[in-house]
Structure formats: C-alpha cells, structure tokens
C-alpha cells in the first residue's frame, strides 16, 4: 500500500459489550444466528487491526440479533446502553470511530425516543436497522413514523441482516449468515420497494450490506413483479432505478464474483468499504483488504481504497474533518 494511500472508511464494523452478550445469551442467543461463539471486542484490539490494514475510521454498530429480545422496556434500556457505550468509544478515540445507533424496533415510540437521543445527545452518524425484528420487516406500515423521522433528519441508515423467523426450517441446521442473511437483506429491501418507503423518503441515505446480498441477481425479477403487483394507486419508480440510489458495502467475499454482479446494477459511486469485524476475524479482514488493494479499480480510480473512501466521506461528511 503506498504511504500516501487514504485509510479505508469502514461503514460495516461491529462492537459488543460484556453486558450486551450476557443479555443476549439470557434471551436464548447462546449461539447467535447459529454461529459457534460470540466474538470478543475491545477498542484497542480493533484499532490495532485497523492500523495493520490501513483503515482510518470504522463506523461501529451492533450486529444481529439486535437489541429487541421480546420486551419493549428491556429493548429500550439495552438500545440506550449500547448506544452510550458506542458513543463513549467514539469520544475516547477522535477520528477513528463513528457510531450507527441501535433502535428498539418494532417499538415505534421507543425508536423515536432513541433517534432523538442518538442524534441530539450522542451525535451519532446514523442508525443501524436489522432486516426484521420478530418477523416485522422494514416496509411494515406501522414503522412509517420511524422512517418519516429519519427522513426529516436526512439520516444515514445502515441495514444489517438477521435470521428470518422461519430459520428453524430454512437454514437446514447451518449458520444463518451463510445464505439466510443475504436473502433476508433482499427480502427487507424488496419490502421497502413494494411499500414505496424508499420513494417516499428520498432524503435518506441507505446502506445495504454484503454487496447487496442477493439483490444484484434478483433486481430484474423484483422490478418485473413490482410493475405487475404494486398496490392500486401506488406510483413509484421501478426497482432497478430505486436500487441504483442506494449504497452498498463490500463486506464478505466480494471478489471474484459478487462485486462484478453488483457493478452491473449500480454505479461505482455507490460502493463503500466494509470489514464486518468483529464478527469477521482479523485474519479474514486482512485477507479481504489485501484482495481489494490488489484488484484493479474501475472507472479510472487509483484504487478501490481511494474510490470507496471518497464515496463514504461524501455521505459521512464528519469523517472528512
């Protein structure tokens, strides 16, 4: 990596706290999404990895299974707790971390209160939304007040997959991040498209993870069905046009196949770097960065590093200060 190369801006980075893991385990998430063990995390270890990989700033968020384990009051309390912890890490390491705050969905009143606290008190950079919470997907009409408030604030919304409610049958006993996550991403984005949510709220900046999951290969199929089956009286641009307005991180095995498929759907100005650490181990992050740094960059860009970092700074302007 050249000494003058920009540091990656990682939009897909996670943290956990001991308290969060204890509460998730108590709620039945001993093996989260079928993964063999919970990761450990510390800001110091994360910073060491970032320095080895040339990552300048990481936007921290809580991954699946999120913060709502069935009780609204407990979910509000846990969302506040992890958001305060994340904000403290940001304050302790200026310029190295940012925060996508968790919301206690599907509790709408709790989510609205936490949006206000996250932005007005903690100065969060955006929010993270799980693809579903107990089967409530993001296009659900009941969530409209949340989308309206996020739109009013011009929010950055980072989507993150979680297990579908049918995982006991559909996952076939295998870890859900392998394929269930990529399909649940496609499911919730399709729900947003069919509900007209993305078209109504155009001041949002929405980041879709893992190179769009299954969306690049399903986009034309979704587009055709939208034109046939949108509710009567609903007018919205087609799926392909709306998908082209979203942003996509490159977490996961982007090369050699998934990233080219995504680039057939969206312009390179919509691509962002993501590590998925701490759920992706350090060795996996290092290999992923090495692969991107070695790959030829598109559209005359000097590198994937320069391209994705410039794109991220455009939508996260505080990181450019």
C-alpha positions as CSV (number, residue, x, y, z in Angstrom):
1,X,0.0,0.0,0.0
2,X,1.5,3.4,-1.0
3,X,2.3,5.6,2.0
4,X,0.0,8.3,0.7
5,X,-3.0,6.0,0.1
6,X,-6.1,7.0,2.1
7,X,-7.2,5.0,5.0
8,X,-10.3,3.0,4.3
9,X,-13.5,4.3,5.9
10,X,-15.2,1.2,7.2
11,X,-19.0,1.5,7.2
12,X,-19.7,-2.0,8.4
13,X,-17.9,-2.6,11.7
14,X,-19.3,-4.0,14.9
15,X,-18.8,-4.0,18.6
16,X,-20.1,-5.9,21.5
17,X,-20.0,-5.3,25.2
18,X,-19.9,-7.9,28.0
19,X,-23.3,-6.7,29.2
20,X,-24.9,-6.9,25.8
21,X,-23.6,-10.5,25.3
22,X,-24.9,-11.5,28.7
23,X,-28.4,-10.1,28.0
24,X,-28.5,-11.7,24.5
25,X,-27.5,-15.1,26.0
26,X,-30.1,-14.8,28.7
27,X,-32.7,-14.2,25.9
28,X,-31.7,-17.5,24.2
29,X,-29.0,-16.4,21.8
30,X,-26.3,-18.7,23.1
31,X,-25.2,-19.4,19.6
32,X,-26.0,-16.2,17.8
33,X,-27.6,-17.0,14.4
34,X,-26.1,-20.4,14.5
35,X,-22.5,-19.1,14.8
36,X,-20.4,-21.3,17.1
37,X,-19.5,-18.5,19.6
38,X,-19.8,-14.8,20.4
39,X,-16.8,-12.7,19.4
40,X,-14.9,-10.6,21.8
41,X,-14.2,-6.9,21.2
42,X,-12.1,-4.1,22.5
43,X,-11.3,-0.7,21.0
44,X,-7.6,-1.3,21.5
45,X,-7.6,-4.6,19.5
46,X,-9.9,-3.1,16.8
47,X,-7.5,-0.1,16.4
48,X,-4.5,-2.5,16.1
49,X,-6.3,-4.3,13.3
50,X,-7.3,-1.0,11.6
51,X,-3.7,0.2,11.7
52,X,-2.4,-3.1,10.2
53,X,-5.0,-2.9,7.4
54,X,-4.8,0.9,6.7
55,X,-8.4,1.5,7.9
56,X,-8.7,5.1,9.0
57,X,-12.1,5.2,10.6
58,X,-14.7,2.5,11.5
59,X,-18.4,3.1,12.0
60,X,-19.4,0.9,14.9
61,X,-22.8,-0.8,15.1
62,X,-24.4,-3.7,17.0
63,X,-25.0,-6.6,14.7
64,X,-27.6,-9.4,14.7
65,X,-29.6,-10.3,16.8
66,X,-30.0,-6.6,17.6
67,X,-31.4,-5.2,20.9
68,X,-35.0,-6.3,21.0
69,X,-35.5,-9.8,22.6
70,X,-39.2,-9.6,23.1
71,X,-39.8,-7.0,25.8
72,X,-40.2,-3.3,24.7
73,X,-39.0,-1.9,28.0
74,X,-35.9,-4.1,28.1
75,X,-35.2,-3.2,24.5
76,X,-35.3,0.5,25.1
77,X,-32.9,0.1,28.0
78,X,-30.5,-2.1,26.0
79,X,-30.5,0.2,23.0
80,X,-29.7,3.2,25.2
81,X,-26.9,1.2,26.9
82,X,-25.1,0.1,23.8
83,X,-25.5,3.5,22.2
84,X,-24.0,5.2,25.2
85,X,-21.1,2.6,25.1
86,X,-20.5,3.2,21.4
87,X,-20.6,7.0,21.8
88,X,-18.1,6.8,24.6
89,X,-15.7,4.8,22.3
90,X,-16.1,7.5,19.7
91,X,-15.3,10.2,22.2
92,X,-12.3,8.3,23.5
93,X,-10.7,7.9,20.0
94,X,-11.4,11.0,18.0
95,X,-11.5,10.4,14.3
96,X,-11.0,6.7,14.5
97,X,-14.6,5.6,15.2
98,X,-18.1,6.7,14.4
99,X,-21.5,5.3,15.6
100,X,-24.6,3.9,13.9
101,X,-27.0,3.8,16.8
102,X,-29.3,0.9,17.5
103,X,-33.1,1.4,17.8
104,X,-35.5,-0.8,19.8
105,X,-37.7,-1.7,16.8
106,X,-40.5,-2.7,16.3
107,X,-41.3,-0.5,19.3
108,X,-42.1,2.7,17.4
109,X,-42.3,5.1,20.3
110,X,-39.1,3.7,21.8
111,X,-37.4,4.0,18.4
112,X,-38.4,7.7,18.0
113,X,-37.2,8.5,21.5
114,X,-33.8,6.8,20.8
115,X,-33.4,8.6,17.4
116,X,-33.7,11.9,19.3
117,X,-31.2,10.8,21.9
118,X,-28.8,9.3,19.4
119,X,-28.7,12.4,17.3
120,X,-29.2,15.2,19.7
121,X,-27.3,13.9,22.7
122,X,-24.8,11.4,21.3
123,X,-24.2,13.0,17.9
124,X,-24.5,9.6,16.2
125,X,-23.5,9.4,12.5
126,X,-26.6,7.3,11.6
127,X,-28.7,4.3,12.7
128,X,-28.5,0.6,12.2
129,X,-31.7,-1.4,11.4
130,X,-31.9,-5.1,11.4
131,X,-33.7,-6.6,8.4
132,X,-36.5,-7.8,10.6
133,X,-37.4,-7.9,14.2
134,X,-39.6,-10.9,15.3
135,X,-40.9,-11.0,11.7
136,X,-41.7,-7.3,11.3
137,X,-39.9,-6.2,8.1
138,X,-38.8,-2.7,7.4
139,X,-41.6,-1.9,4.9
140,X,-44.3,-2.6,7.5
141,X,-46.8,0.3,7.6
142,X,-46.5,0.5,11.4
143,X,-42.9,1.7,11.0
144,X,-43.8,4.7,8.9
145,X,-43.3,7.2,11.7
146,X,-39.8,6.0,12.2
147,X,-39.0,6.4,8.5
148,X,-40.5,9.8,8.4
149,X,-38.4,11.0,11.4
150,X,-35.2,9.5,9.9
151,X,-36.0,11.2,6.6
152,X,-36.6,14.5,8.3
153,X,-33.1,14.2,9.8
154,X,-31.5,13.2,6.5
155,X,-30.3,10.1,8.2
156,X,-27.8,7.5,7.2
157,X,-29.5,4.2,7.6
158,X,-27.3,1.1,7.7
159,X,-29.2,-2.1,7.1
160,X,-28.0,-5.3,8.7
161,X,-29.3,-8.8,8.2
162,X,-30.6,-11.1,10.9
163,X,-32.2,-14.5,10.9
164,X,-35.7,-14.8,9.4
165,X,-38.4,-16.2,11.7
166,X,-38.5,-19.4,9.7
167,X,-34.9,-20.1,10.1
168,X,-35.5,-23.4,12.0
169,X,-36.7,-24.9,8.8
170,X,-35.0,-22.8,6.1
171,X,-31.4,-22.8,7.5
172,X,-31.2,-26.6,7.5
173,X,-29.1,-26.6,10.6
174,X,-26.4,-24.4,9.1
175,X,-25.2,-21.0,10.3
176,X,-27.7,-18.4,9.1
177,X,-25.1,-15.8,8.0
178,X,-24.1,-18.2,5.1
179,X,-27.3,-17.7,3.0
180,X,-30.2,-16.7,5.2
181,X,-28.6,-13.3,5.8
182,X,-28.2,-12.5,2.1
183,X,-31.8,-13.5,1.4
184,X,-33.2,-11.6,4.4
185,X,-31.4,-8.5,3.1
186,X,-33.1,-9.0,-0.3
187,X,-36.4,-9.6,1.5
188,X,-36.4,-6.4,3.5
189,X,-35.2,-4.2,0.7
190,X,-37.9,-5.7,-1.5
191,X,-40.4,-4.9,1.2
192,X,-39.3,-1.3,1.3
193,X,-39.6,-1.1,-2.5
194,X,-43.0,-2.6,-2.6
195,X,-44.2,-0.4,0.3
196,X,-43.0,2.7,-1.5
197,X,-40.9,3.6,1.6
198,X,-37.7,4.4,-0.3
199,X,-39.5,6.5,-2.8
200,X,-41.4,8.5,-0.2
201,X,-38.3,9.2,1.8
202,X,-35.7,10.4,-0.6
203,X,-33.6,12.3,2.0
204,X,-32.4,9.1,3.5
205,X,-29.0,7.6,2.7
206,X,-29.5,3.8,2.8
207,X,-26.5,1.4,3.0
208,X,-27.1,-2.2,2.0
209,X,-24.5,-4.7,3.3
210,X,-22.6,-7.6,1.7
211,X,-22.6,-6.3,-1.9
212,X,-26.4,-6.1,-1.7
213,X,-26.8,-9.8,-0.7
214,X,-29.0,-11.5,-3.3
215,X,-30.3,-8.2,-4.8
216,X,-27.9,-8.0,-7.8
217,X,-29.2,-11.2,-9.3
218,X,-32.8,-10.6,-8.3
219,X,-33.2,-7.0,-9.3
220,X,-34.8,-7.5,-12.7
221,X,-37.1,-10.2,-11.3
222,X,-38.2,-7.8,-8.5
223,X,-38.6,-5.0,-11.0
224,X,-41.0,-7.0,-13.1
225,X,-43.1,-8.2,-10.2
226,X,-43.3,-4.6,-8.8
227,X,-44.8,-3.4,-12.1
228,X,-47.4,-6.1,-12.0
229,X,-48.3,-6.3,-8.4
230,X,-47.8,-2.9,-6.8
231,X,-51.0,-1.9,-4.9
232,X,-53.5,0.0,-6.9
233,X,-52.9,3.7,-6.9
234,X,-49.2,3.3,-5.9
235,X,-46.8,5.0,-8.3
236,X,-43.1,4.6,-7.7
237,X,-40.0,4.2,-9.9
238,X,-39.1,0.6,-10.8
239,X,-36.9,-1.5,-8.5
240,X,-33.8,-1.2,-10.6
241,X,-34.0,2.6,-10.6
242,X,-34.5,2.8,-6.8
243,X,-31.8,0.2,-6.1
244,X,-29.4,2.4,-8.1
245,X,-29.9,5.2,-5.5
246,X,-28.8,3.1,-2.5
247,X,-25.3,2.5,-1.3
248,X,-23.7,-0.9,-0.9
249,X,-20.8,-2.1,1.3
250,X,-18.3,-4.7,0.1
251,X,-18.2,-6.8,3.3
252,X,-17.8,-10.5,2.8
253,X,-16.3,-12.4,-0.2
254,X,-16.8,-9.5,-2.7
255,X,-14.3,-10.9,-5.2
256,X,-14.2,-12.5,-7.7
257,X,-18.0,-12.9,-8.3
258,X,-20.3,-10.8,-6.1
259,X,-18.7,-7.4,-6.7
260,X,-18.9,-7.7,-10.5
261,X,-22.6,-8.6,-10.2
262,X,-23.2,-5.6,-8.1
263,X,-21.5,-3.3,-10.6
264,X,-24.0,-4.5,-13.2
265,X,-26.7,-2.9,-11.0
266,X,-25.2,0.3,-9.6
267,X,-22.6,2.9,-10.4
268,X,-19.2,2.8,-8.6
269,X,-20.1,6.0,-6.8
270,X,-22.4,3.8,-4.7
271,X,-19.8,1.4,-3.4
272,X,-18.4,1.5,0.2
273,X,-15.8,-0.5,2.1
274,X,-17.0,-2.8,4.9
275,X,-15.0,-5.2,7.1
276,X,-17.7,-6.9,9.2
277,X,-15.2,-7.0,12.1
278,X,-15.5,-8.2,14.9
279,X,-17.8,-10.9,13.5
280,X,-15.3,-11.5,10.7
281,X,-12.0,-12.4,12.4
282,X,-8.9,-10.3,12.0
283,X,-7.3,-12.7,9.5
284,X,-10.4,-12.6,7.3
285,X,-10.3,-8.7,7.4
286,X,-6.6,-8.7,6.4
287,X,-7.2,-11.1,3.5
288,X,-10.2,-9.1,2.3
289,X,-8.3,-5.8,2.4
290,X,-5.3,-7.4,0.6
291,X,-7.6,-8.7,-2.1
292,X,-9.3,-5.3,-2.7
293,X,-5.9,-3.5,-2.6
294,X,-4.6,-5.9,-5.3
295,X,-7.7,-5.7,-7.5
296,X,-7.8,-3.3,-10.5
297,X,-10.0,-0.4,-9.7
298,X,-12.8,0.7,-12.1
299,X,-13.5,4.0,-13.9
300,X,-10.0,5.3,-13.7
301,X,-9.9,5.3,-9.9
302,X,-6.4,4.9,-8.5
303,X,-7.6,2.1,-6.2
304,X,-10.6,0.6,-4.5
305,X,-9.3,2.1,-1.3
306,X,-9.4,5.6,-2.8
307,X,-12.8,5.1,-4.5
308,X,-14.7,3.7,-1.6
309,X,-13.2,6.1,0.9
310,X,-14.2,9.1,-1.3
311,X,-17.7,7.7,-1.6
312,X,-18.0,7.2,2.2
313,X,-16.7,10.7,3.0
314,X,-19.4,12.2,0.7
315,X,-22.2,10.6,2.8
316,X,-20.5,10.8,6.1
317,X,-19.0,14.3,6.0
318,X,-17.9,14.5,9.6
319,X,-15.3,11.8,8.8
320,X,-13.6,14.1,6.4
321,X,-12.8,16.7,9.1
